[in-house]
Every structure is written in C-alpha cells, then in structure tokens.
Amino acid sequence: MIQEAEPEIKGLMLTRRSANGGRYVANWRVNKPVFDYEKCVRCGQCAGYCPEAAIILDEDQKPEIDMRFCKGCGVCANECPVKAIEMVKEA
C-alpha cells in the first residue's frame, strides 16, 4: 500500500488584521523598515509575508506600513526580491 505524503507547510500568510485584534508593538521595536519606492516593483511580497499584517497595499499596490503593529522583525526586508526595504535603527 502506497501512502501519500502530507503537504509541506512553509509558513503562514496573514491577509488582513481584524479591526479589534493585534497589539501595538511600536513601543519596543528596535529596527523599522524603510521603503525605497524607486526600487519597489509593487509585488506585494512584503505584505504577504508580514507576520503582523502591518503592511497593506494601497490602490496602486504601493506598500504602506502601520507602524503601530510593525514589530521590526525584518521579514519584509528579507523577502523583498529587489531589496527595496532597509531595516534601520529606530530613533
């Protein structure tokens, strides 16, 4: 008898944040993402991989960050295919 393998799960992608969910984390964030919109190709990967759903895409697919929810993890910068996001020290 041949058993089929379980599909591999490679992560979790949040597509929206509930209106009353999430925690504000800006008070302990050390690094923050800064976008270079000249390099950005508006692929949406940053928003797709953000574990806090802190990045949303506007009507032109331009990413915008709700800094209240961004924890500065750097996943967006790591996943950006054109390196249009730089993590900088929070001032």
Secondary structure, DSSP 4 states (H G I P E B T S, - for coil): -PPPPPPPP---------TT-S---TTT--EEEEE-TTT-----HHHHH-TT--EEE-TTS-EEE-TTT-----HHHHH-TT--EEEEE--
